[in-house]
Amino acid sequence: GKRPLTLHAVELPAQLAQTVDRGLSPICVRFYDDAVREVGSQIVFVPNTGTVAELLTEAKKHIQAEWGLNGALRVMEVGDSRLHKIYRPESQIRSLACFSKANIFYNCVRIEADPEGDSLAEGTKLMEIFHCDRQSQQAFAQPLLLSVGLGEKSGNVKSRCKAKLQVPDSEFKSWRLVRSSRMGKTHLK
């Protein structure tokens, strides 16, 4: 028969209403490890007039050692399984797409280690790699960022994706690498 509807209630912090009166915004941050797995989340409160650097300062207070988030961190927003934007530390909190949205759990920021920082090697670009369904081309899951060198072979990019995501050979052998651009999609060998 019909399955009953299950609702999940999430209790918001008691101080939420008071923070708005004090000029603070609640931002849900989700922490991701090197294999693009969510390892934790936290609601932090930052001044409405603050910057992403202030958001990072607050978020760092909640990072646990076992998450492996060491060194520089980057803040980004992901929407519909695609990278929306990577924010620089001096960006205003008000510039976040999630700023002042009602559902702070859905409209959140992603924080992860930034091994490249501002020092990408010459001739390399930070590329968004995302999963998509073969039939519908609909993106799903979390995208990842990978530095790709000019002229780097697709086989090398694919093997680095496999290593980063820690995907077993049995599953990964069915994955295809597709270049996505405004002009369309091209399957790469």
C-alpha positions in Angstrom: 0.0 0.0 0.0 0.8 3.6 0.3 3.8 4.5 2.5 3.1 7.0 5.3 4.6 10.5 5.0 7.7 10.9 7.2 8.6 14.4 8.4 11.9 15.3 10.0 11.9 18.3 12.4 15.1 20.2 12.9 15.2 22.4 16.0 16.7 25.8 15.3 19.0 27.4 17.8 17.0 29.4 20.4 19.0 32.5 19.8 18.0 32.7 16.1 15.4 35.4 16.5 17.7 37.5 18.8 20.6 37.4 16.3 18.6 39.0 13.6 17.8 41.9 16.0 21.5 42.3 16.7 22.5 42.5 13.0 23.7 38.9 12.7 22.8 36.4 9.9 22.7 32.7 10.5 24.7 30.8 7.8 24.7 27.0 7.5 28.1 25.8 6.6 28.8 22.3 5.4 32.4 21.0 5.6 33.7 18.7 2.9 36.8 16.5 3.0 39.3 15.9 0.1 37.1 13.1 -1.3 34.2 15.5 -1.6 32.2 13.9 1.3 30.3 16.0 3.8 32.0 15.5 7.1 30.2 18.0 9.3 27.9 21.0 9.4 27.3 24.0 11.6 25.2 27.1 11.8 27.4 30.1 12.4 26.4 33.7 13.0 28.1 36.5 11.2 27.5 40.3 11.0 25.2 41.3 8.1 27.9 43.7 7.0 30.7 41.1 7.4 32.9 39.4 4.9 33.6 35.8 3.9 36.8 36.0 5.9 34.7 36.6 9.0 32.5 33.6 8.0 35.7 31.5 7.7 36.9 32.6 11.1 33.6 31.6 12.7 33.5 28.3 10.8 37.1 27.3 11.7 36.0 27.2 15.4 33.9 24.1 14.6 36.3 22.1 12.4 37.3 18.8 14.0 40.8 17.4 13.5 39.6 14.1 12.0 38.0 15.9 9.1 41.5 16.7 7.7 40.7 20.3 6.7 44.1 21.8 7.1 45.7 24.9 5.6 43.8 27.4 3.4 40.1 26.9 3.0 37.7 28.0 0.3 34.0 28.9 0.5 31.7 28.1 -2.3 28.0 27.7 -3.1 26.6 24.8 -5.0 23.2 24.8 -6.6 21.5 22.0 -8.4 24.7 20.0 -8.2 26.7 22.6 -10.0 29.2 25.1 -8.7 27.5 28.5 -8.4 30.5 30.6 -7.1 33.8 30.5 -5.2 34.0 33.4 -2.8 37.1 35.4 -2.0 37.7 36.2 1.6 37.0 39.9 1.0 33.5 39.2 -0.5 30.6 40.7 1.4 28.3 38.3 3.3 25.4 40.0 1.5 26.8 38.8 -1.8 26.2 35.1 -0.9 23.3 33.6 -2.8 22.2 32.0 0.4 22.1 35.3 2.3 18.7 36.0 3.9 17.1 32.9 2.4 14.5 31.3 4.6 15.7 27.7 4.4 19.2 28.0 5.7 19.7 24.2 5.6 19.2 24.0 1.9 20.7 27.4 1.0 24.1 26.9 2.6 27.8 27.3 1.8 30.4 24.6 1.3 33.8 24.9 3.0 36.7 22.7 1.9 40.5 22.7 1.9 42.0 24.8 -0.8 45.3 23.1 -1.7 45.9 25.4 -4.7 45.1 28.6 -2.9 46.0 31.6 -5.1 49.1 29.7 -6.4 47.9 27.7 -9.4 50.8 26.7 -11.6 51.2 28.6 -14.8 49.2 26.9 -17.6 46.7 25.3 -15.2 43.1 26.1 -14.5 40.8 25.1 -11.7 38.0 23.1 -13.4 34.6 22.1 -12.2 34.0 18.4 -12.5 30.4 17.2 -11.9 28.3 14.1 -12.2 25.4 13.9 -14.6 22.9 11.3 -15.8 23.7 9.8 -19.2 20.1 10.0 -20.5 18.8 13.3 -19.1 22.2 15.0 -18.7 20.8 16.2 -15.3 23.6 17.0 -12.8 23.6 15.2 -9.4 25.7 14.9 -6.3 28.4 17.3 -5.4 30.8 18.8 -8.0 34.5 18.9 -7.4 37.3 21.2 -8.3 40.5 19.9 -10.0 43.5 21.8 -11.3 44.0 20.7 -14.9 47.1 21.6 -17.0 47.0 22.9 -20.5 47.1 19.9 -22.8 46.6 17.4 -20.0 45.2 14.1 -21.4 41.6 13.2 -20.4 42.8 9.8 -19.2 45.0 11.5 -16.6 42.2 13.8 -15.5 39.9 10.8 -15.2 42.4 8.8 -13.1 42.9 11.8 -10.8 39.1 12.1 -10.4 38.9 8.4 -9.5 41.7 8.8 -6.9 40.2 11.9 -5.4 36.7 10.4 -5.0 38.1 7.0 -3.9 35.8 5.2 -6.3 36.4 1.4 -6.8 37.4 0.2 -10.3 34.2 -1.8 -10.7 32.1 1.3 -10.4 34.5 3.7 -12.1 34.9 1.7 -15.3 31.4 2.8 -16.4 32.1 6.5 -15.9 32.7 8.7 -19.0 34.4 12.0 -19.2 32.4 14.6 -21.1 33.5 18.2 -21.9 30.7 20.5 -21.2 30.6 24.0 -22.8 28.1 26.5 -24.2 28.4 24.8 -27.6 27.4 21.4 -26.2 28.8 18.3 -24.8 31.7 16.2 -26.2 32.7 12.8 -25.0 36.4 12.5 -24.3 38.5 9.4 -24.8 
